[in-house]
Amino acid sequence: MGKEHKEALQVTKEIVVKFIETQRISPVNFAEHFPAIYKIVLDTLEAEGTRDEAHDD
C-alpha cells in the first residue's frame, strides 16, 4: 500500500469518526459511506500530488 493510500485511510477514518460523533453517520450505515469518502479523499490526495509534481518541474 502506497503512502497516499495510507494517508487516505487515516484521513477517511478521522472524517468518519467525526461524522459518527455528530450523528451524521451511524455504525449501522458506516459501510455505505466509508468507500465514497475514501475515494474522494484519495482522489484529492492524488490530484494534489500531481499538482505538486508539476510545480517541481
PDB file of N, H, CA, C and O in Angstrom:
ATOM      1  N   MET A   1       0.853  -1.171   0.000  1.00  0.00           N
ATOM      2  CA  MET A   1       0.000   0.000   0.000  1.00  0.00           C
ATOM      3  C   MET A   1       0.901   1.237   0.000  1.00  0.00           C
ATOM      4  O   MET A   1       1.834   1.343   0.796  1.00  0.00           O
ATOM      5  N   GLY A   2       0.609   2.144  -0.888  1.00  0.00           N
ATOM      6  H   GLY A   2      -0.149   2.057  -1.534  1.00  0.00           H
ATOM      7  CA  GLY A   2       1.406   3.349  -1.035  1.00  0.00           C
ATOM      8  C   GLY A   2       1.120   4.390   0.029  1.00  0.00           C
ATOM      9  O   GLY A   2       0.161   4.282   0.793  1.00  0.00           O
ATOM     10  N   LYS A   3       1.971   5.393   0.060  1.00  0.00           N
ATOM     11  H   LYS A   3       2.750   5.480  -0.560  1.00  0.00           H
ATOM     12  CA  LYS A   3       1.857   6.470   1.038  1.00  0.00           C
ATOM     13  C   LYS A   3       0.511   7.185   0.939  1.00  0.00           C
ATOM     14  O   LYS A   3      -0.131   7.450   1.955  1.00  0.00           O
ATOM     15  N   GLU A   4       0.087   7.494  -0.285  1.00  0.00           N
ATOM     16  H   GLU A   4       0.609   7.278  -1.111  1.00  0.00           H
ATOM     17  CA  GLU A   4      -1.188   8.196  -0.467  1.00  0.00           C
ATOM     18  C   GLU A   4      -2.368   7.368   0.021  1.00  0.00           C
ATOM     19  O   GLU A   4      -3.322   7.911   0.578  1.00  0.00           O
ATOM     20  N   HIS A   5      -2.309   6.056  -0.184  1.00  0.00           N
ATOM     21  H   HIS A   5      -1.534   5.614  -0.636  1.00  0.00           H
ATOM     22  CA  HIS A   5      -3.399   5.189   0.271  1.00  0.00           C
ATOM     23  C   HIS A   5      -3.471   5.150   1.793  1.00  0.00           C
ATOM     24  O   HIS A   5      -4.558   5.176   2.370  1.00  0.00           O
ATOM     25  N   LYS A   6      -2.306   5.088   2.442  1.00  0.00           N
ATOM     26  H   LYS A   6      -1.423   5.067   1.974  1.00  0.00           H
ATOM     27  CA  LYS A   6      -2.282   5.092   3.907  1.00  0.00           C
ATOM     28  C   LYS A   6      -2.804   6.420   4.452  1.00  0.00           C
ATOM     29  O   LYS A   6      -3.579   6.445   5.408  1.00  0.00           O
ATOM     30  N   GLU A   7      -2.379   7.511   3.843  1.00  0.00           N
ATOM     31  H   GLU A   7      -1.750   7.491   3.067  1.00  0.00           H
ATOM     32  CA  GLU A   7      -2.865   8.830   4.268  1.00  0.00           C
ATOM     33  C   GLU A   7      -4.367   8.943   4.057  1.00  0.00           C
ATOM     34  O   GLU A   7      -5.083   9.476   4.905  1.00  0.00           O
ATOM     35  N   ALA A   8      -4.840   8.440   2.923  1.00  0.00           N
ATOM     36  H   ALA A   8      -4.259   8.007   2.234  1.00  0.00           H
ATOM     37  CA  ALA A   8      -6.284   8.499   2.637  1.00  0.00           C
ATOM     38  C   ALA A   8      -7.075   7.695   3.652  1.00  0.00           C
ATOM     39  O   ALA A   8      -8.141   8.131   4.086  1.00  0.00           O
ATOM     40  N   LEU A   9      -6.572   6.525   4.040  1.00  0.00           N
ATOM     41  H   LEU A   9      -5.706   6.170   3.688  1.00  0.00           H
ATOM     42  CA  LEU A   9      -7.265   5.727   5.047  1.00  0.00           C
ATOM     43  C   LEU A   9      -7.322   6.456   6.386  1.00  0.00           C
ATOM     44  O   LEU A   9      -8.359   6.464   7.050  1.00  0.00           O
ATOM     45  N   GLN A  10      -6.211   7.065   6.780  1.00  0.00           N
ATOM     46  H   GLN A  10      -5.369   7.059   6.241  1.00  0.00           H
ATOM     47  CA  GLN A  10      -6.164   7.784   8.057  1.00  0.00           C
ATOM     48  C   GLN A  10      -7.129   8.973   8.061  1.00  0.00           C
ATOM     49  O   GLN A  10      -7.886   9.165   9.012  1.00  0.00           O
ATOM     50  N   VAL A  11      -7.091   9.763   6.992  1.00  0.00           N
ATOM     51  H   VAL A  11      -6.476   9.607   6.220  1.00  0.00           H
ATOM     52  CA  VAL A  11      -7.967  10.933   6.910  1.00  0.00           C
ATOM     53  C   VAL A  11      -9.433  10.501   6.865  1.00  0.00           C
ATOM     54  O   VAL A  11     -10.283  11.099   7.524  1.00  0.00           O
ATOM     55  N   THR A  12      -9.721   9.469   6.091  1.00  0.00           N
ATOM     56  H   THR A  12      -9.030   8.982   5.555  1.00  0.00           H
ATOM     57  CA  THR A  12     -11.088   8.972   5.987  1.00  0.00           C
ATOM     58  C   THR A  12     -11.584   8.493   7.342  1.00  0.00           C
ATOM     59  O   THR A  12     -12.721   8.769   7.726  1.00  0.00           O
ATOM     60  N   LYS A  13     -10.737   7.781   8.060  1.00  0.00           N
ATOM     61  H   LYS A  13      -9.814   7.557   7.748  1.00  0.00           H
ATOM     62  CA  LYS A  13     -11.109   7.310   9.397  1.00  0.00           C
ATOM     63  C   LYS A  13     -11.463   8.490  10.297  1.00  0.00           C
ATOM     64  O   LYS A  13     -12.471   8.451  11.002  1.00  0.00           O
ATOM     65  N   GLU A  14     -10.650   9.525  10.275  1.00  0.00           N
ATOM     66  H   GLU A  14      -9.832   9.557   9.702  1.00  0.00           H
ATOM     67  CA  GLU A  14     -10.901  10.694  11.118  1.00  0.00           C
ATOM     68  C   GLU A  14     -12.212  11.392  10.727  1.00  0.00           C
ATOM     69  O   GLU A  14     -12.972  11.823  11.594  1.00  0.00           O
ATOM     70  N   ILE A  15     -12.464  11.498   9.441  1.00  0.00           N
ATOM     71  H   ILE A  15     -11.846  11.148   8.737  1.00  0.00           H
ATOM     72  CA  ILE A  15     -13.707  12.125   8.969  1.00  0.00           C
ATOM     73  C   ILE A  15     -14.915  11.308   9.415  1.00  0.00           C
ATOM     74  O   ILE A  15     -15.892  11.861   9.920  1.00  0.00           O
ATOM     75  N   VAL A  16     -14.846   9.995   9.227  1.00  0.00           N
ATOM     76  H   VAL A  16     -14.053   9.546   8.817  1.00  0.00           H
ATOM     77  CA  VAL A  16     -15.974   9.132   9.583  1.00  0.00           C
ATOM     78  C   VAL A  16     -16.228   9.169  11.090  1.00  0.00           C
ATOM     79  O   VAL A  16     -17.380   9.187  11.523  1.00  0.00           O
ATOM     80  N   VAL A  17     -15.165   9.181  11.886  1.00  0.00           N
ATOM     81  H   VAL A  17     -14.229   9.166  11.534  1.00  0.00           H
ATOM     82  CA  VAL A  17     -15.335   9.266  13.334  1.00  0.00           C
ATOM     83  C   VAL A  17     -16.064  10.554  13.702  1.00  0.00           C
ATOM     84  O   VAL A  17     -16.969  10.538  14.536  1.00  0.00           O
ATOM     85  N   LYS A  18     -15.674  11.669  13.084  1.00  0.00           N
ATOM     86  H   LYS A  18     -14.939  11.682  12.407  1.00  0.00           H
ATOM     87  CA  LYS A  18     -16.363  12.940  13.360  1.00  0.00           C
ATOM     88  C   LYS A  18     -17.826  12.874  12.942  1.00  0.00           C
ATOM     89  O   LYS A  18     -18.699  13.371  13.654  1.00  0.00           O
ATOM     90  N   PHE A  19     -18.097  12.265  11.793  1.00  0.00           N
ATOM     91  H   PHE A  19     -17.388  11.862  11.215  1.00  0.00           H
ATOM     92  CA  PHE A  19     -19.482  12.128  11.347  1.00  0.00           C
ATOM     93  C   PHE A  19     -20.288  11.257  12.300  1.00  0.00           C
ATOM     94  O   PHE A  19     -21.462  11.534  12.549  1.00  0.00           O
ATOM     95  N   ILE A  20     -19.671  10.203  12.837  1.00  0.00           N
ATOM     96  H   ILE A  20     -18.718   9.977  12.635  1.00  0.00           H
ATOM     97  CA  ILE A  20     -20.371   9.353  13.801  1.00  0.00           C
ATOM     98  C   ILE A  20     -20.627  10.143  15.087  1.00  0.00           C
ATOM     99  O   ILE A  20     -21.715  10.073  15.659  1.00  0.00           O
ATOM    100  N   GLU A  21     -19.620  10.892  15.534  1.00  0.00           N
ATOM    101  H   GLU A  21     -18.736  10.949  15.070  1.00  0.00           H
ATOM    102  CA  GLU A  21     -19.779  11.700  16.753  1.00  0.00           C
ATOM    103  C   GLU A  21     -20.904  12.729  16.611  1.00  0.00           C
ATOM    104  O   GLU A  21     -21.623  13.002  17.572  1.00  0.00           O
ATOM    105  N   THR A  22     -21.052  13.291  15.424  1.00  0.00           N
ATOM    106  H   THR A  22     -20.468  13.070  14.644  1.00  0.00           H
ATOM    107  CA  THR A  22     -22.094  14.294  15.196  1.00  0.00           C
ATOM    108  C   THR A  22     -23.401  13.673  14.698  1.00  0.00           C
ATOM    109  O   THR A  22     -24.339  14.382  14.336  1.00  0.00           O
ATOM    110  N   GLN A  23     -23.446  12.362  14.687  1.00  0.00           N
ATOM    111  H   GLN A  23     -22.684  11.786  14.981  1.00  0.00           H
ATOM    112  CA  GLN A  23     -24.616  11.575  14.295  1.00  0.00           C
ATOM    113  C   GLN A  23     -25.051  11.787  12.853  1.00  0.00           C
ATOM    114  O   GLN A  23     -26.230  11.652  12.527  1.00  0.00           O
ATOM    115  N   ARG A  24     -24.098  12.120  11.996  1.00  0.00           N
ATOM    116  H   ARG A  24     -23.141  12.230  12.261  1.00  0.00           H
ATOM    117  CA  ARG A  24     -24.387  12.219  10.557  1.00  0.00           C
ATOM    118  C   ARG A  24     -24.307  10.837   9.910  1.00  0.00           C
ATOM    119  O   ARG A  24     -24.980  10.562   8.917  1.00  0.00           O
ATOM    120  N   ILE A  25     -23.472   9.973  10.491  1.00  0.00           N
ATOM    121  H   ILE A  25     -22.925  10.196  11.298  1.00  0.00           H
ATOM    122  CA  ILE A  25     -23.325   8.581  10.061  1.00  0.00           C
ATOM    123  C   ILE A  25     -23.485   7.734  11.306  1.00  0.00           C
ATOM    124  O   ILE A  25     -23.028   8.109  12.386  1.00  0.00           O
ATOM    125  N   SER A  26     -24.139   6.582  11.152  1.00  0.00           N
ATOM    126  H   SER A  26     -24.510   6.277  10.274  1.00  0.00           H
ATOM    127  CA  SER A  26     -24.257   5.669  12.283  1.00  0.00           C
ATOM    128  C   SER A  26     -23.400   4.437  12.008  1.00  0.00           C
ATOM    129  O   SER A  26     -23.069   4.160  10.855  1.00  0.00           O
ATOM    130  N   PRO A  27     -23.040   3.704  13.043  1.00  0.00           N
ATOM    131  CA  PRO A  27     -22.285   2.466  12.819  1.00  0.00           C
ATOM    132  C   PRO A  27     -23.016   1.487  11.894  1.00  0.00           C
ATOM    133  O   PRO A  27     -22.391   0.654  11.239  1.00  0.00           O
ATOM    134  N   VAL A  28     -24.319   1.598  11.852  1.00  0.00           N
ATOM    135  H   VAL A  28     -24.827   2.275  12.384  1.00  0.00           H
ATOM    136  CA  VAL A  28     -25.117   0.706  11.003  1.00  0.00           C
ATOM    137  C   VAL A  28     -24.874   0.989   9.520  1.00  0.00           C
ATOM    138  O   VAL A  28     -24.780   0.053   8.726  1.00  0.00           O
ATOM    139  N   ASN A  29     -24.770   2.275   9.131  1.00  0.00           N
ATOM    140  H   ASN A  29     -24.847   3.036   9.776  1.00  0.00           H
ATOM    141  CA  ASN A  29     -24.587   2.592   7.710  1.00  0.00           C
ATOM    142  C   ASN A  29     -23.149   3.016   7.370  1.00  0.00           C
ATOM    143  O   ASN A  29     -22.901   3.590   6.310  1.00  0.00           O
ATOM    144  N   PHE A  30     -22.218   2.731   8.270  1.00  0.00           N
ATOM    145  H   PHE A  30     -22.420   2.265   9.131  1.00  0.00           H
ATOM    146  CA  PHE A  30     -20.803   3.035   8.079  1.00  0.00           C
ATOM    147  C   PHE A  30     -20.276   2.485   6.751  1.00  0.00           C
ATOM    148  O   PHE A  30     -19.626   3.205   5.992  1.00  0.00           O
ATOM    149  N   ALA A  31     -20.557   1.210   6.473  1.00  0.00           N
ATOM    150  H   ALA A  31     -21.085   0.625   7.089  1.00  0.00           H
ATOM    151  CA  ALA A  31     -20.053   0.551   5.264  1.00  0.00           C
ATOM    152  C   ALA A  31     -20.597   1.195   3.994  1.00  0.00           C
ATOM    153  O   ALA A  31     -19.981   1.098   2.932  1.00  0.00           O
ATOM    154  N   GLU A  32     -21.711   1.832   4.097  1.00  0.00           N
ATOM    155  H   GLU A  32     -22.212   1.911   4.959  1.00  0.00           H
ATOM    156  CA  GLU A  32     -22.317   2.507   2.951  1.00  0.00           C
ATOM    157  C   GLU A  32     -21.559   3.790   2.601  1.00  0.00           C
ATOM    158  O   GLU A  32     -21.446   4.139   1.426  1.00  0.00           O
ATOM    159  N   HIS A  33     -21.045   4.486   3.601  1.00  0.00           N
ATOM    160  H   HIS A  33     -21.137   4.203   4.555  1.00  0.00           H
ATOM    161  CA  HIS A  33     -20.417   5.794   3.399  1.00  0.00           C
ATOM    162  C   HIS A  33     -18.889   5.756   3.279  1.00  0.00           C
ATOM    163  O   HIS A  33     -18.309   6.565   2.555  1.00  0.00           O
ATOM    164  N   PHE A  34     -18.236   4.826   3.980  1.00  0.00           N
ATOM    165  H   PHE A  34     -18.708   4.168   4.568  1.00  0.00           H
ATOM    166  CA  PHE A  34     -16.772   4.816   4.030  1.00  0.00           C
ATOM    167  C   PHE A  34     -16.125   4.765   2.646  1.00  0.00           C
ATOM    168  O   PHE A  34     -15.225   5.562   2.379  1.00  0.00           O
ATOM    169  N   PRO A  35     -16.546   3.859   1.750  1.00  0.00           N
ATOM    170  CA  PRO A  35     -15.885   3.805   0.431  1.00  0.00           C
ATOM    171  C   PRO A  35     -15.985   5.107  -0.370  1.00  0.00           C
ATOM    172  O   PRO A  35     -15.028   5.497  -1.039  1.00  0.00           O
ATOM    173  N   ALA A  36     -17.125   5.770  -0.304  1.00  0.00           N
ATOM    174  H   ALA A  36     -17.902   5.453   0.240  1.00  0.00           H
ATOM    175  CA  ALA A  36     -17.297   7.020  -1.051  1.00  0.00           C
ATOM    176  C   ALA A  36     -16.395   8.114  -0.489  1.00  0.00           C
ATOM    177  O   ALA A  36     -15.770   8.858  -1.244  1.00  0.00           O
ATOM    178  N   ILE A  37     -16.328   8.210   0.850  1.00  0.00           N
ATOM    179  H   ILE A  37     -16.836   7.605   1.464  1.00  0.00           H
ATOM    180  CA  ILE A  37     -15.469   9.217   1.472  1.00  0.00           C
ATOM    181  C   ILE A  37     -14.010   8.911   1.156  1.00  0.00           C
ATOM    182  O   ILE A  37     -13.238   9.815   0.835  1.00  0.00           O
ATOM    183  N   TYR A  38     -13.634   7.638   1.248  1.00  0.00           N
ATOM    184  H   TYR A  38     -14.261   6.905   1.509  1.00  0.00           H
ATOM    185  CA  TYR A  38     -12.249   7.229   0.950  1.00  0.00           C
ATOM    186  C   TYR A  38     -11.877   7.612  -0.479  1.00  0.00           C
ATOM    187  O   TYR A  38     -10.787   8.136  -0.712  1.00  0.00           O
ATOM    188  N   LYS A  39     -12.752   7.363  -1.423  1.00  0.00           N
ATOM    189  H   LYS A  39     -13.637   6.937  -1.234  1.00  0.00           H
ATOM    190  CA  LYS A  39     -12.451   7.675  -2.826  1.00  0.00           C
ATOM    191  C   LYS A  39     -12.248   9.172  -3.024  1.00  0.00           C
ATOM    192  O   LYS A  39     -11.331   9.581  -3.737  1.00  0.00           O
ATOM    193  N   ILE A  40     -13.076   9.979  -2.413  1.00  0.00           N
ATOM    194  H   ILE A  40     -13.821   9.646  -1.834  1.00  0.00           H
ATOM    195  CA  ILE A  40     -12.938  11.430  -2.534  1.00  0.00           C
ATOM    196  C   ILE A  40     -11.613  11.887  -1.946  1.00  0.00           C
ATOM    197  O   ILE A  40     -10.905  12.690  -2.553  1.00  0.00           O
ATOM    198  N   VAL A  41     -11.278  11.379  -0.770  1.00  0.00           N
ATOM    199  H   VAL A  41     -11.853  10.727  -0.277  1.00  0.00           H
ATOM    200  CA  VAL A  41     -10.021  11.763  -0.121  1.00  0.00           C
ATOM    201  C   VAL A  41      -8.831  11.316  -0.964  1.00  0.00           C
ATOM    202  O   VAL A  41      -7.902  12.095  -1.179  1.00  0.00           O
ATOM    203  N   LEU A  42      -8.844  10.078  -1.443  1.00  0.00           N
ATOM    204  H   LEU A  42      -9.599   9.445  -1.269  1.00  0.00           H
ATOM    205  CA  LEU A  42      -7.747   9.560  -2.259  1.00  0.00           C
ATOM    206  C   LEU A  42      -7.613  10.351  -3.558  1.00  0.00           C
ATOM    207  O   LEU A  42      -6.502  10.713  -3.946  1.00  0.00           O
ATOM    208  N   ASP A  43      -8.708  10.620  -4.221  1.00  0.00           N
ATOM    209  H   ASP A  43      -9.610  10.327  -3.905  1.00  0.00           H
ATOM    210  CA  ASP A  43      -8.667  11.414  -5.456  1.00  0.00           C
ATOM    211  C   ASP A  43      -8.063  12.793  -5.195  1.00  0.00           C
ATOM    212  O   ASP A  43      -7.288  13.304  -6.005  1.00  0.00           O
ATOM    213  N   THR A  44      -8.420  13.382  -4.071  1.00  0.00           N
ATOM    214  H   THR A  44      -9.049  12.967  -3.413  1.00  0.00           H
ATOM    215  CA  THR A  44      -7.889  14.702  -3.717  1.00  0.00           C
ATOM    216  C   THR A  44      -6.391  14.630  -3.466  1.00  0.00           C
ATOM    217  O   THR A  44      -5.642  15.478  -3.952  1.00  0.00           O
ATOM    218  N   LEU A  45      -5.946  13.632  -2.717  1.00  0.00           N
ATOM    219  H   LEU A  45      -6.554  12.943  -2.323  1.00  0.00           H
ATOM    220  CA  LEU A  45      -4.511  13.469  -2.452  1.00  0.00           C
ATOM    221  C   LEU A  45      -3.731  13.245  -3.746  1.00  0.00           C
ATOM    222  O   LEU A  45      -2.655  13.812  -3.936  1.00  0.00           O
ATOM    223  N   GLU A  46      -4.277  12.423  -4.623  1.00  0.00           N
ATOM    224  H   GLU A  46      -5.151  11.963  -4.468  1.00  0.00           H
ATOM    225  CA  GLU A  46      -3.598  12.155  -5.890  1.00  0.00           C
ATOM    226  C   GLU A  46      -3.557  13.405  -6.761  1.00  0.00           C
ATOM    227  O   GLU A  46      -2.553  13.657  -7.428  1.00  0.00           O
ATOM    228  N   ALA A  47      -4.618  14.182  -6.767  1.00  0.00           N
ATOM    229  H   ALA A  47      -5.434  13.977  -6.225  1.00  0.00           H
ATOM    230  CA  ALA A  47      -4.645  15.419  -7.552  1.00  0.00           C
ATOM    231  C   ALA A  47      -3.633  16.409  -6.999  1.00  0.00           C
ATOM    232  O   ALA A  47      -2.940  17.080  -7.764  1.00  0.00           O
ATOM    233  N   GLU A  48      -3.543  16.508  -5.684  1.00  0.00           N
ATOM    234  H   GLU A  48      -4.106  15.963  -5.063  1.00  0.00           H
ATOM    235  CA  GLU A  48      -2.566  17.406  -5.062  1.00  0.00           C
ATOM    236  C   GLU A  48      -1.148  16.942  -5.372  1.00  0.00           C
ATOM    237  O   GLU A  48      -0.262  17.760  -5.623  1.00  0.00           O
ATOM    238  N   GLY A  49      -0.938  15.637  -5.354  1.00  0.00           N
ATOM    239  H   GLY A  49      -1.657  14.974  -5.150  1.00  0.00           H
ATOM    240  CA  GLY A  49       0.393  15.095  -5.674  1.00  0.00           C
ATOM    241  C   GLY A  49       0.785  15.403  -7.098  1.00  0.00           C
ATOM    242  O   GLY A  49       1.941  15.735  -7.362  1.00  0.00           O
ATOM    243  N   THR A  50      -0.142  15.301  -8.014  1.00  0.00           N
ATOM    244  H   THR A  50      -1.080  15.031  -7.800  1.00  0.00           H
ATOM    245  CA  THR A  50       0.112  15.620  -9.412  1.00  0.00           C
ATOM    246  C   THR A  50       0.405  17.102  -9.576  1.00  0.00           C
ATOM    247  O   THR A  50       1.292  17.490 -10.336  1.00  0.00           O
ATOM    248  N   ARG A  51      -0.345  17.922  -8.861  1.00  0.00           N
ATOM    249  H   ARG A  51      -1.066  17.607  -8.243  1.00  0.00           H
ATOM    250  CA  ARG A  51      -0.140  19.374  -8.934  1.00  0.00           C
ATOM    251  C   ARG A  51       1.231  19.753  -8.357  1.00  0.00           C
ATOM    252  O   ARG A  51       1.919  20.609  -8.912  1.00  0.00           O
ATOM    253  N   ASP A  52       1.626  19.122  -7.252  1.00  0.00           N
ATOM    254  H   ASP A  52       1.067  18.427  -6.801  1.00  0.00           H
ATOM    255  CA  ASP A  52       2.937  19.402  -6.654  1.00  0.00           C
ATOM    256  C   ASP A  52       4.066  18.980  -7.578  1.00  0.00           C
ATOM    257  O   ASP A  52       5.073  19.681  -7.679  1.00  0.00           O
ATOM    258  N   GLU A  53       3.917  17.850  -8.254  1.00  0.00           N
ATOM    259  H   GLU A  53       3.099  17.280  -8.172  1.00  0.00           H
ATOM    260  CA  GLU A  53       4.935  17.386  -9.199  1.00  0.00           C
ATOM    261  C   GLU A  53       5.075  18.352 -10.356  1.00  0.00           C
ATOM    262  O   GLU A  53       6.185  18.576 -10.839  1.00  0.00           O
ATOM    263  N   ALA A  54       3.981  18.926 -10.808  1.00  0.00           N
ATOM    264  H   ALA A  54       3.079  18.744 -10.416  1.00  0.00           H
ATOM    265  CA  ALA A  54       4.013  19.875 -11.913  1.00  0.00           C
ATOM    266  C   ALA A  54       4.753  21.151 -11.515  1.00  0.00           C
ATOM    267  O   ALA A  54       5.422  21.774 -12.339  1.00  0.00           O
ATOM    268  N   HIS A  55       4.626  21.533 -10.240  1.00  0.00           N
ATOM    269  H   HIS A  55       4.083  21.027  -9.570  1.00  0.00           H
ATOM    270  CA  HIS A  55       5.318  22.748  -9.765  1.00  0.00           C
ATOM    271  C   HIS A  55       6.797  22.498  -9.545  1.00  0.00           C
ATOM    272  O   HIS A  55       7.579  23.449  -9.546  1.00  0.00           O
ATOM    273  N   ASP A  56       7.209  21.254  -9.356  1.00  0.00           N
ATOM    274  H   ASP A  56       6.574  20.482  -9.356  1.00  0.00           H
ATOM    275  CA  ASP A  56       8.607  20.925  -9.139  1.00  0.00           C
ATOM    276  C   ASP A  56       9.422  21.023 -10.416  1.00  0.00           C
ATOM    277  O   ASP A  56      10.643  21.168 -10.358  1.00  0.00           O
ATOM    278  N   ASP A  57       8.780  20.949 -11.551  1.00  0.00           N
ATOM    279  H   ASP A  57       7.788  20.831 -11.599  1.00  0.00           H
ATOM    280  CA  ASP A  57       9.498  20.950 -12.848  1.00  0.00           C
ATOM    281  C   ASP A  57      10.020  22.312 -13.221  1.00  0.00           C
ATOM    282  O   ASP A  57      10.639  22.468 -14.274  1.00  0.00           O
TER     283      ASP A  57
END
